[in-house]
Amino acid sequence: MFFPESRVRVWLYARPTDMRKSFAGLEALARNALGEEPASGDLFVFINRRRTYMKVLYFDRGGYCLWAKRLEQGQFHYPRHQGEKLALDVTALKLLLEGIDASRSPRYKRYEHRIAGSASV
């Protein structure tokens, strides 16, 4: 099972990805196309052109991990027209994995704990 922590950042590469890529190829995409540090502990999500296959790359305790899911029916749905890179939270990733379209659901205000030293609004 794949259980990311709630405070981890999730980056979705919104362009179709060749699923023959493994650790090195996806690491290069995370670094060059997304402009992020792959060894940061963030999750990097890649989806194929048909939107039936997803890979998640992350760095954990000294090495890269790769998690994959192939759908037997249906597709992964995400906003594809908002650029090359989408920032998600863990909840949005879980909804994406379960086939729930979060854009059609209302999002209610929740308390958000401010981190010490961050700028206040």
N, C-alpha and C positions, 0 to 999 in steps of 0.2 A: 504494500500500500504506500501511497505517496501523500505525506502530510506536511506541507510547508508551514512554517511559523507565520503567525498573523502579521508580524511587523516586517516581513521580507518584501522587497520590491519585486514587481513582476513586469518584465518588458516583453511585449508581443511584437514580433517582426511581422508587419502586416502584408508584406509581399509574399507570394508563393515561394516555398522553399523546396529544393530538391531533397527528398527524404533519403537519398543514398548517402548524404553527408552524415558523418559521425562526429566524434569529439572535436577533432582538429578543424573540420570545415565549419561546424556550428560555432566553435570558439572564434574563428576568424570573422564570421558574420556578426557575432555579438560585439566584437571589438571594432570592426571597420564599418559595417552598415549601421549599427545601432549607436556606435560611439560610446560604449560602456565597457567597463573592466569585467571580463568574464569571471575572474577569480574573486569577485567582490562578495559572493554569497547570494547575489540576486538570482532570480529565475528568469531564464530566457526561453520564450515560447516561439516555436516555429510550426507552421501549418503548410501542408502541400496544396497544390493548385486545385485539386478536386475537393479540398476541405474535409477529407475523410481520415487524415492521419496527422497526428501532432507529436512533436518531440519537445521535451523540456530539458534544457541544459542548466546545470548548477554545479557550484564548487562546494564540496563538503569535506572538511577535515583532511586536507592534503591531496585531494584528487577530484577530478570531474566526474559527475554522475549524469546519466542520460536516462530519462524516463519517456516512454512512448505509449501512445494509445491509438489504435486503429478502430474506426467505427465500422460495424457490420451493416448498419443502415443509417441514413441521414447524413448531416454535415455539421461541422462546427460553424457557428454564426458569430461574427464579430464585425464591428464597423470598419470596413475596408477602405473607405474613402476619406479617412482622416490622417493621411500621411503614411510614412513607412514604419513609424515607431509609435506604439501605444503603451502608455503606462496603465497597468491594471493593479488592483489590490488582490489579495488572496481570495476574497469572496467572489470577485468577478471571474477569477480563474476557475473556481469551483463551479460557478454557474455556466461558464463556457464548456467545461467538461461534461456537465449534466444536460446540456442542450437547452438551457433556459435563456431566453432573450431578455437581458436586464434592461435594455433600452425601452422596453414596453411596460416595465413595472415602475410604479412610483417609488422614489427613494426618500424616506423620511429622515428628518434631522436627528442626529445622534450626538451624544457628548464625545468630544475629541480631546484627549489629554495632550496638553502642550508640553513639549520637551524643554527642559531648562536650557536657557541660552538662545532659544529661538526667538525670532522677531514676533512681536505681538501685532495683531491686526486691529 
